[in-house]
Amino acid sequence: MGRLWAVIKREYVERVRTKWFIVSTLFAPFLLGLLTIVPLWLISKTAAQSDITQVAILDASETGVGKRVQIALGGGPIATDTAKTQLVVLDTTQLAAAESAFTHMVMKKETRGYLVLGPHVLDDTVARYAGRNGSSLADVSRIQSVVRQGILQARLERAGMNPERVMSLTGAKPLELSAEQIGDKGREGSGGMVKFLFAFSIAFLLYMSIVLYGQNVLRGVLEEKQTRVAEVVVSSISTDTLLAGKVLGVGAVGITQQILWVITSVAVIHVREPIMRAMHIAAPSFTLPSITPGVLALLFLFFVLGFMLYAAIFAAVGSMVNSDSEAQQAQQPFMMLLVATAILIQPVLLNPGSSLSVAASIVPFSSPVIMPLRLSVSSVPWYQLVASILVAAVTIAIFIWIASRIYRTGLLMYGKRPTIRELARWVRRSA
C-alpha cells in the first residue's frame, strides 16, 4: 500500500505543478466568462451602430406599401426619423434608372441602401434590398420583417378589413409556455433552455476530461518506456501497482481540476451580471438548476468509471507501442468510441427517454457520458441506473485485468509493435 501511495503521490504532484495544469485550470473559467459576455457585448455594439432608417424606398407597387415601410423603419407614425427614410414613388419604367442613381449614392455614402418594391409585391411577396449593410443579418432581417408586415396590412386593406384592428388582435403578446418535469418522485421543477445547456455542459466536461486525462496516462506510460525509466521503477515495484498508481494519480488530477472548474465557473456566473451592467449590456437572467447531492454523487461516480475504463485502455496502448506515431495509430479505434459518444449527445438531449438513449446509457463505452446527461435533464428509472453502473464496473474489471497483463509484458519490450496474436499470448501467459 505504501508503494501504491508513493506512485499516486508522484503522478499527482508532478502534474498539478505543471504550467499546463495551471493555465488550463484558469483558462476554462476565463473562456466561459468571455463566451457569456463578449457575444452580448458585440450584439449591443452592432445594434448601436446599426441604422436602417437611412435607406431609400423605391416603391413601384402603387399600393401604399412603401409608405407603411417608411413609417415602420422610422420608428412609427409619430417618429421624426421618417425624414431619414426617403420614399420614392415611381412607375415600372423609371425603376431601372432609379436603382442606378441610388447605387451611386450608396457608393458615395450619401445613403446606406435602398429597398425595391416591385409592381407585383402584394402577389409574389418579393422585394429586393441593396446597400452597404447588405451582409448584415440583423439589418436584413429587420427590413424583411417590416416589409412583410407592410404587405400584410396592404392585403388586409385591399380585402376591406381594418389593418390596425386586425394587427392589434393577431399581433398580441406571444404565448409563453413553461414546461415542468414530473418524475417518479413527483414534480421536479422547470428547467427549459437553462437545464438543456447545463446538461450539455456536464456531458461535454465529462467527455473532454476522459479524453484529456486518458491521453495523459498514455503519454506518461510511453514517456517512461522511451526514457527507460520503467526499467528502474519495475525493479522495485510490481507492474500492477505501477499501473494502479498511475491511473489513480492521474484520475485525482482530473477530479481536482473539475472541482476547481465548477467552483470558478459558478463564481463567473454570479459576477457576470454586475460586470455586464457596468458595461451597459442587457444581462439576461440565468439561474443554475438545482442538483441534489445524490445526482452530484452519480456524476462523480460516472466520471470515475469512464476515466478508469479509458485510462486502463490507454495505459495498455502506451505500453505496447514505441513512438508517438504508433500510439496515434493504436489508439484510433478507442478514440472512435469516444467520438461516437459525442455524436450521441444531441439526440439524447432531444429525447432522453428513447430506446437509443437508454441503450447508449448502458453500453459501457458511452455510459460515463450519456447517463449523466440523462440524469441532468430527466428522471432515470433505478433499474437502468443500476444496470449502467454494473455493466460499466464489470467491463472496467475485465479491461483492467487485460490491460495489466499487457502492461506487465509490454512495458519492458522495445522494437516491433506486437500483433493481436502476440497480445493474446501476453494475456494468457500472465494469467
C-alpha positions as a Python dict, from the first residue, in 0.01 Angstrom:
ca = {
    (1, 'M'): (0, 0, 0),
    (2, 'G'): (289, 235, 78),
    (3, 'R'): (437, 187, -268),
    (4, 'L'): (98, 239, -431),
    (5, 'W'): (53, 565, -240),
    (6, 'A'): (403, 675, -344),
    (7, 'V'): (316, 623, -713),
    (8, 'I'): (-17, 806, -674),
    (9, 'K'): (153, 1098, -500),
    (10, 'R'): (425, 1119, -764),
    (11, 'E'): (177, 1118, -1054),
    (12, 'Y'): (-47, 1373, -882),
    (13, 'V'): (220, 1619, -766),
    (14, 'E'): (411, 1613, -1095),
    (15, 'R'): (102, 1702, -1295),
    (16, 'V'): (-57, 1968, -1073),
    (17, 'R'): (273, 2157, -1066),
    (18, 'T'): (296, 2183, -1444),
    (19, 'K'): (224, 2507, -1628),
    (20, 'W'): (-27, 2318, -1846),
    (21, 'F'): (-240, 2232, -1543),
    (22, 'I'): (-233, 2586, -1404),
    (23, 'V'): (-305, 2752, -1738),
    (24, 'S'): (-586, 2513, -1835),
    (25, 'T'): (-746, 2539, -1490),
    (26, 'L'): (-754, 2919, -1508),
    (27, 'F'): (-828, 2945, -1880),
    (28, 'A'): (-1152, 2742, -1881),
    (29, 'P'): (-1347, 2976, -1645),
    (30, 'F'): (-1196, 3279, -1821),
    (31, 'L'): (-1315, 3140, -2155),
    (32, 'L'): (-1660, 3077, -2004),
    (33, 'G'): (-1675, 3441, -1895),
    (34, 'L'): (-1576, 3560, -2241),
    (35, 'L'): (-1835, 3337, -2408),
    (36, 'T'): (-2113, 3471, -2184),
    (37, 'I'): (-2020, 3841, -2206),
    (38, 'V'): (-1842, 3911, -2537),
    (39, 'P'): (-2122, 3790, -2774),
    (40, 'L'): (-2381, 4006, -2594),
    (41, 'W'): (-2140, 4299, -2598),
    (42, 'L'): (-2083, 4258, -2972),
    (43, 'I'): (-2459, 4236, -3032),
    (44, 'S'): (-2517, 4555, -2834),
    (45, 'K'): (-2240, 4734, -3025),
    (46, 'T'): (-2377, 4615, -3357),
    (47, 'A'): (-2728, 4725, -3264),
    (48, 'A'): (-2599, 5066, -3158),
    (49, 'Q'): (-2411, 5115, -3485),
    (50, 'S'): (-2695, 4985, -3699),
    (51, 'D'): (-2921, 5248, -3851),
    (52, 'I'): (-3168, 5115, -4104),
    (53, 'T'): (-3361, 5441, -4105),
    (54, 'Q'): (-3111, 5588, -4353),
    (55, 'V'): (-3238, 5394, -4653),
    (56, 'A'): (-3438, 5483, -4961),
    (57, 'I'): (-3756, 5303, -5062),
    (58, 'L'): (-3824, 5273, -5434),
    (59, 'D'): (-4195, 5189, -5445),
    (60, 'A'): (-4336, 5087, -5783),
    (61, 'S'): (-4624, 4887, -5636),
    (62, 'E'): (-4886, 5165, -5629),
    (63, 'T'): (-5029, 5003, -5314),
    (64, 'G'): (-4901, 5225, -5035),
    (65, 'V'): (-4669, 4954, -4903),
    (66, 'G'): (-4372, 5188, -4935),
    (67, 'K'): (-4533, 5447, -4705),
    (68, 'R'): (-4605, 5182, -4442),
    (69, 'V'): (-4245, 5060, -4460),
    (70, 'Q'): (-4118, 5419, -4432),
    (71, 'I'): (-4320, 5476, -4115),
    (72, 'A'): (-4213, 5144, -3963),
    (73, 'L'): (-3843, 5196, -4036),
    (74, 'G'): (-3862, 5548, -3899),
    (75, 'G'): (-4000, 5430, -3566),
    (76, 'G'): (-4375, 5471, -3613),
    (77, 'P'): (-4628, 5736, -3720),
    (78, 'I'): (-4525, 5987, -3452),
    (79, 'A'): (-4150, 5946, -3501),
    (80, 'T'): (-3942, 6218, -3659),
    (81, 'D'): (-3685, 5981, -3814),
    (82, 'T'): (-3904, 5921, -4119),
    (83, 'A'): (-3721, 6215, -4276),
    (84, 'K'): (-3411, 5993, -4294),
    (85, 'T'): (-3605, 5723, -4477),
    (86, 'Q'): (-3657, 5857, -4827),
    (87, 'L'): (-3966, 5734, -5011),
    (88, 'V'): (-3962, 5750, -5390),
    (89, 'V'): (-4290, 5654, -5557),
    (90, 'L'): (-4241, 5574, -5925),
    (91, 'D'): (-4366, 5350, -6203),
    (92, 'T'): (-4203, 5044, -6350),
    (93, 'T'): (-4039, 5230, -6640),
    (94, 'Q'): (-3845, 5454, -6401),
    (95, 'L'): (-3725, 5173, -6173),
    (96, 'A'): (-3401, 5082, -6354),
    (97, 'A'): (-3279, 5442, -6371),
    (98, 'A'): (-3367, 5499, -6005),
    (99, 'E'): (-3174, 5188, -5899),
    (100, 'S'): (-2867, 5306, -6092),
    (101, 'A'): (-2885, 5650, -5934),
    (102, 'F'): (-2924, 5519, -5580),
    (103, 'T'): (-2644, 5267, -5633),
    (104, 'H'): (-2408, 5559, -5696),
    (105, 'M'): (-2547, 5736, -5389),
    (106, 'V'): (-2469, 5430, -5176),
    (107, 'M'): (-2118, 5415, -5323),
    (108, 'K'): (-2068, 5782, -5227),
    (109, 'K'): (-2205, 5705, -4877),
    (110, 'E'): (-2492, 5950, -4923),
    (111, 'T'): (-2733, 5678, -4808),
    (112, 'R'): (-2692, 5331, -4656),
    (113, 'G'): (-2901, 5143, -4910),
    (114, 'Y'): (-3226, 5119, -5099),
    (115, 'L'): (-3527, 4888, -5094),
    (116, 'V'): (-3707, 4799, -5418),
    (117, 'L'): (-4079, 4719, -5408),
    (118, 'G'): (-4190, 4590, -5749),
    (119, 'P'): (-4532, 4630, -5909),
    (120, 'H'): (-4648, 4282, -5802),
    (121, 'V'): (-4516, 4286, -5446),
    (122, 'L'): (-4861, 4214, -5297),
    (123, 'D'): (-4898, 3897, -5503),
    (124, 'D'): (-4548, 3750, -5528),
    (125, 'T'): (-4421, 3883, -5189),
    (126, 'V'): (-4080, 3958, -5340),
    (127, 'A'): (-3868, 4262, -5256),
    (128, 'R'): (-3500, 4349, -5304),
    (129, 'Y'): (-3255, 4536, -5085),
    (130, 'A'): (-2908, 4663, -5177),
    (131, 'G'): (-2677, 4858, -4951),
    (132, 'R'): (-2358, 4875, -4752),
    (133, 'N'): (-2526, 4671, -4479),
    (134, 'G'): (-2650, 4406, -4724),
    (135, 'S'): (-2446, 4139, -4546),
    (136, 'S'): (-2578, 4233, -4200),
    (137, 'L'): (-2817, 3956, -4098),
    (138, 'A'): (-2974, 4174, -3828),
    (139, 'D'): (-3044, 4467, -4063),
    (140, 'V'): (-3174, 4249, -4347),
    (141, 'S'): (-3394, 4053, -4105),
    (142, 'R'): (-3538, 4376, -3964),
    (143, 'I'): (-3614, 4512, -4313),
    (144, 'Q'): (-3768, 4179, -4415),
    (145, 'S'): (-3996, 4184, -4112),
    (146, 'V'): (-4107, 4541, -4179),
    (147, 'V'): (-4179, 4472, -4547),
    (148, 'R'): (-4371, 4154, -4461),
    (149, 'Q'): (-4587, 4347, -4215),
    (150, 'G'): (-4647, 4626, -4468),
    (151, 'I'): (-4756, 4377, -4734),
    (152, 'L'): (-4992, 4207, -4489),
    (153, 'Q'): (-5152, 4539, -4393),
    (154, 'A'): (-5196, 4634, -4759),
    (155, 'R'): (-5358, 4298, -4835),
    (156, 'L'): (-5598, 4339, -4544),
    (157, 'E'): (-5690, 4687, -4663),
    (158, 'R'): (-5748, 4557, -5016),
    (159, 'A'): (-5979, 4288, -4871),
    (160, 'G'): (-6188, 4555, -4698),
    (161, 'M'): (-6059, 4494, -4346),
    (162, 'N'): (-5919, 4738, -4094),
    (163, 'P'): (-5543, 4662, -4086),
    (164, 'E'): (-5487, 4828, -3748),
    (165, 'R'): (-5774, 4635, -3586),
    (166, 'V'): (-5662, 4302, -3732),
    (167, 'M'): (-5298, 4361, -3635),
    (168, 'S'): (-5396, 4455, -3281),
    (169, 'L'): (-5578, 4123, -3245),
    (170, 'T'): (-5324, 3900, -3420),
    (171, 'G'): (-5013, 4080, -3301),
    (172, 'A'): (-5078, 4028, -2930),
    (173, 'K'): (-4809, 3909, -2691),
    (174, 'P'): (-4697, 3558, -2792),
    (175, 'L'): (-4780, 3266, -2569),
    (176, 'E'): (-4520, 3175, -2309),
    (177, 'L'): (-4537, 2804, -2230),
    (178, 'S'): (-4345, 2683, -1926),
    (179, 'A'): (-4262, 2312, -1912),
    (180, 'E'): (-4218, 2118, -1589),
    (181, 'Q'): (-4069, 1774, -1541),
    (182, 'I'): (-4259, 1512, -1339),
    (183, 'G'): (-4058, 1209, -1232),
    (184, 'D'): (-4111, 907, -1009),
    (185, 'K'): (-4083, 1128, -700),
    (186, 'G'): (-4325, 1395, -819),
    (187, 'R'): (-4276, 1740, -967),
    (188, 'E'): (-3913, 1826, -1033),
    (189, 'G'): (-3949, 2187, -1141),
    (190, 'S'): (-3893, 2359, -1473),
    (191, 'G'): (-3561, 2398, -1644),
    (192, 'G'): (-3612, 2478, -2008),
    (193, 'M'): (-3312, 2602, -2202),
    (194, 'V'): (-3103, 2652, -1886),
    (195, 'K'): (-3139, 2284, -1796),
    (196, 'F'): (-3063, 2187, -2155),
    (197, 'L'): (-2744, 2394, -2161),
    (198, 'F'): (-2641, 2270, -1818),
    (199, 'A'): (-2681, 1907, -1924),
    (200, 'F'): (-2481, 1969, -2241),
    (201, 'S'): (-2206, 2136, -2036),
    (202, 'I'): (-2191, 1839, -1797),
    (203, 'A'): (-2165, 1590, -2086),
    (204, 'F'): (-1903, 1798, -2265),
    (205, 'L'): (-1697, 1839, -1946),
    (206, 'L'): (-1703, 1464, -1877),
    (207, 'Y'): (-1617, 1385, -2239),
    (208, 'M'): (-1321, 1625, -2252),
    (209, 'S'): (-1191, 1516, -1911),
    (210, 'I'): (-1195, 1148, -2008),
    (211, 'V'): (-1020, 1222, -2338),
    (212, 'L'): (-756, 1457, -2194),
    (213, 'Y'): (-666, 1255, -1887),
    (214, 'G'): (-683, 923, -2070),
    (215, 'Q'): (-432, 1071, -2314),
    (216, 'N'): (-223, 1182, -2016),
    (217, 'V'): (-197, 823, -1898),
    (218, 'L'): (-91, 707, -2245),
    (219, 'R'): (175, 977, -2280),
    (220, 'G'): (305, 910, -1929),
    (221, 'V'): (347, 537, -1993),
    (222, 'L'): (505, 598, -2334),
    (223, 'E'): (746, 858, -2194),
    (224, 'E'): (861, 623, -1916),
    (225, 'K'): (910, 349, -2172),
    (226, 'Q'): (1107, 570, -2414),
    (227, 'T'): (1335, 710, -2142),
    (228, 'R'): (1384, 362, -1988),
    (229, 'V'): (1260, 493, -1652),
    (230, 'A'): (1019, 199, -1640),
    (231, 'E'): (1309, -46, -1618),
    (232, 'V'): (1429, 118, -1297),
    (233, 'V'): (1081, 155, -1146),
    (234, 'V'): (972, -203, -1220),
    (235, 'S'): (1281, -335, -1041),
    (236, 'S'): (1139, -209, -711),
    (237, 'I'): (762, -220, -765),
    (238, 'S'): (519, -454, -938),
    (239, 'T'): (367, -355, -1271),
    (240, 'D'): (14, -396, -1130),
    (241, 'T'): (92, -146, -852),
    (242, 'L'): (255, 90, -1102),
    (243, 'L'): (-48, 77, -1334),
    (244, 'A'): (-295, 127, -1048),
    (245, 'G'): (-94, 418, -905),
    (246, 'K'): (-66, 586, -1244),
    (247, 'V'): (-439, 556, -1316),
    (248, 'L'): (-544, 673, -968),
    (249, 'G'): (-292, 958, -962),
    (250, 'V'): (-395, 1099, -1298),
    (251, 'G'): (-761, 1048, -1204),
    (252, 'A'): (-709, 1252, -887),
    (253, 'V'): (-564, 1531, -1102),
    (254, 'G'): (-874, 1523, -1320),
    (255, 'I'): (-1107, 1536, -1020),
    (256, 'T'): (-910, 1827, -873),
    (257, 'Q'): (-931, 2023, -1195),
    (258, 'Q'): (-1303, 1955, -1235),
    (259, 'I'): (-1374, 2074, -880),
    (260, 'L'): (-1177, 2394, -947),
    (261, 'W'): (-1360, 2441, -1279),
    (262, 'V'): (-1700, 2405, -1113),
    (263, 'I'): (-1613, 2650, -832),
    (264, 'T'): (-1468, 2914, -1064),
    (265, 'S'): (-1748, 2870, -1322),
    (266, 'V'): (-2015, 2926, -1056),
    (267, 'A'): (-1825, 3237, -945),
    (268, 'V'): (-1812, 3363, -1306),
    (269, 'I'): (-2187, 3312, -1347),
    (270, 'H'): (-2255, 3511, -1029),
    (271, 'V'): (-2034, 3808, -1125),
    (272, 'R'): (-2134, 3826, -1492),
    (273, 'E'): (-2448, 4033, -1431),
    (274, 'P'): (-2270, 4313, -1236),
    (275, 'I'): (-1995, 4319, -1499),
    (276, 'M'): (-2247, 4338, -1784),
    (277, 'R'): (-2444, 4612, -1611),
    (278, 'A'): (-2122, 4810, -1566),
    (279, 'M'): (-2061, 4772, -1941),
    (280, 'H'): (-2422, 4886, -2010),
    (281, 'I'): (-2514, 4548, -2158),
    (282, 'A'): (-2855, 4391, -2103),
    (283, 'A'): (-2789, 4083, -1890),
    (284, 'P'): (-3045, 3803, -1936),
    (285, 'S'): (-3129, 3627, -1613),
    (286, 'F'): (-2958, 3293, -1560),
    (287, 'T'): (-3017, 3062, -1265),
    (288, 'L'): (-2832, 2736, -1219),
    (289, 'P'): (-3070, 2440, -1199),
    (290, 'S'): (-3091, 2273, -860),
    (291, 'I'): (-2900, 1946, -833),
    (292, 'T'): (-2945, 1706, -545),
    (293, 'P'): (-2642, 1560, -364),
    (294, 'G'): (-2742, 1220, -499),
    (295, 'V'): (-2715, 1338, -860),
    (296, 'L'): (-2381, 1504, -783),
    (297, 'A'): (-2253, 1177, -638),
    (298, 'L'): (-2367, 991, -950),
    (299, 'L'): (-2197, 1244, -1177),
    (300, 'F'): (-1875, 1191, -983),
    (301, 'L'): (-1917, 812, -995),
    (302, 'F'): (-1965, 802, -1371),
    (303, 'F'): (-1661, 1023, -1426),
    (304, 'V'): (-1454, 778, -1220),
    (305, 'L'): (-1597, 480, -1411),
    (306, 'G'): (-1535, 638, -1750),
    (307, 'F'): (-1187, 754, -1663),
    (308, 'M'): (-1081, 416, -1520),
    (309, 'L'): (-1209, 233, -1828),
    (310, 'Y'): (-1033, 451, -2084),
    (311, 'A'): (-725, 506, -1866),
    (312, 'A'): (-671, 130, -1848),
    (313, 'I'): (-713, 105, -2225),
    (314, 'F'): (-474, 394, -2295),
    (315, 'A'): (-219, 257, -2046),
    (316, 'A'): (-222, -75, -2232),
    (317, 'V'): (-184, 109, -2564),
    (318, 'G'): (107, 312, -2428),
    (319, 'S'): (286, 1, -2303),
    (320, 'M'): (273, -183, -2636),
    (321, 'V'): (395, 98, -2868),
    (322, 'N'): (735, 259, -2905),
    (323, 'S'): (669, 604, -3053),
    (324, 'D'): (410, 881, -3069),
    (325, 'S'): (315, 791, -3426),
    (326, 'E'): (250, 430, -3327),
    (327, 'A'): (46, 549, -3029),
    (328, 'Q'): (-170, 768, -3255),
    (329, 'Q'): (-248, 473, -3479),
    (330, 'A'): (-307, 224, -3197),
    (331, 'Q'): (-549, 447, -3008),
    (332, 'Q'): (-769, 535, -3308),
    (333, 'P'): (-1026, 254, -3257),
    (334, 'F'): (-1081, 361, -2896),
    (335, 'M'): (-1095, 730, -2988),
    (336, 'M'): (-1369, 643, -3238),
    (337, 'L'): (-1573, 505, -2948),
    (338, 'L'): (-1544, 843, -2775),
    (339, 'V'): (-1629, 1029, -3096),
    (340, 'A'): (-1939, 813, -3137),
    (341, 'T'): (-2035, 903, -2781),
    (342, 'A'): (-2002, 1274, -2860),
    (343, 'I'): (-2225, 1231, -3166),
    (344, 'L'): (-2495, 1079, -2944),
    (345, 'I'): (-2511, 1382, -2711),
    (346, 'Q'): (-2757, 1583, -2922),
    (347, 'P'): (-3013, 1306, -2994),
    (348, 'V'): (-3006, 1204, -2627),
    (349, 'L'): (-3068, 1565, -2520),
    (350, 'L'): (-3364, 1591, -2756),
    (351, 'N'): (-3521, 1264, -2635),
    (352, 'P'): (-3358, 1130, -2316),
    (353, 'G'): (-3616, 851, -2281),
    (354, 'S'): (-3579, 697, -2627),
    (355, 'S'): (-3451, 346, -2690),
    (356, 'L'): (-3130, 490, -2833),
    (357, 'S'): (-3073, 698, -2519),
    (358, 'V'): (-3138, 403, -2288),
    (359, 'A'): (-2906, 175, -2485),
    (360, 'A'): (-2629, 435, -2502),
    (361, 'S'): (-2654, 495, -2126),
    (362, 'I'): (-2598, 123, -2055),
    (363, 'V'): (-2325, 43, -2311),
    (364, 'P'): (-2005, 80, -2101),
    (365, 'F'): (-1807, 278, -2359),
    (366, 'S'): (-2068, 557, -2377),
    (367, 'S'): (-2249, 533, -2041),
    (368, 'P'): (-1998, 753, -1848),
    (369, 'V'): (-2110, 1048, -2064),
    (370, 'I'): (-2466, 958, -2168),
    (371, 'M'): (-2605, 850, -1828),
    (372, 'P'): (-2502, 1178, -1653),
    (373, 'L'): (-2657, 1359, -1949),
    (374, 'R'): (-2990, 1181, -1895),
    (375, 'L'): (-2971, 1239, -1518),
    (376, 'S'): (-2930, 1614, -1579),
    (377, 'V'): (-3242, 1654, -1794),
    (378, 'S'): (-3485, 1384, -1679),
    (379, 'S'): (-3554, 1117, -1420),
    (380, 'V'): (-3395, 780, -1493),
    (381, 'P'): (-3553, 453, -1368),
    (382, 'W'): (-3349, 297, -1090),
    (383, 'Y'): (-3305, -34, -1271),
    (384, 'Q'): (-3149, 141, -1573),
    (385, 'L'): (-2914, 327, -1340),
    (386, 'V'): (-2812, 7, -1160),
    (387, 'A'): (-2768, -177, -1490),
    (388, 'S'): (-2547, 102, -1625),
    (389, 'I'): (-2323, 102, -1316),
    (390, 'L'): (-2295, -278, -1300),
    (391, 'V'): (-2219, -319, -1672),
    (392, 'A'): (-1958, -42, -1653),
    (393, 'A'): (-1800, -190, -1339),
    (394, 'V'): (-1776, -541, -1487),
    (395, 'T'): (-1634, -405, -1813),
    (396, 'I'): (-1378, -199, -1622),
    (397, 'A'): (-1272, -504, -1420),
    (398, 'I'): (-1223, -705, -1741),
    (399, 'F'): (-1031, -431, -1920),
    (400, 'I'): (-812, -355, -1618),
    (401, 'W'): (-730, -727, -1592),
    (402, 'I'): (-639, -740, -1963),
    (403, 'A'): (-455, -405, -1952),
    (404, 'S'): (-247, -506, -1651),
    (405, 'R'): (-124, -816, -1831),
    (406, 'I'): (-42, -627, -2150),
    (407, 'Y'): (119, -355, -1939),
    (408, 'R'): (327, -611, -1746),
    (409, 'T'): (487, -752, -2061),
    (410, 'G'): (475, -457, -2300),
    (411, 'L'): (634, -205, -2064),
    (412, 'L'): (976, -369, -2098),
    (413, 'M'): (950, -467, -2466),
    (414, 'Y'): (1105, -250, -2737),
    (415, 'G'): (1126, -262, -3112),
    (416, 'K'): (844, -413, -3320),
    (417, 'R'): (486, -337, -3231),
    (418, 'P'): (307, -653, -3114),
    (419, 'T'): (35, -814, -3324),
    (420, 'I'): (-309, -911, -3195),
    (421, 'R'): (-194, -1273, -3163),
    (422, 'E'): (107, -1168, -2956),
    (423, 'L'): (-112, -956, -2729),
    (424, 'A'): (-340, -1254, -2671),
    (425, 'R'): (-35, -1464, -2584),
    (426, 'W'): (81, -1199, -2333),
    (427, 'V'): (-259, -1209, -2163),
    (428, 'R'): (-268, -1591, -2148),
    (429, 'R'): (91, -1621, -2028),
    (430, 'S'): (42, -1365, -1748),
    (431, 'A'): (-292, -1508, -1634),
}
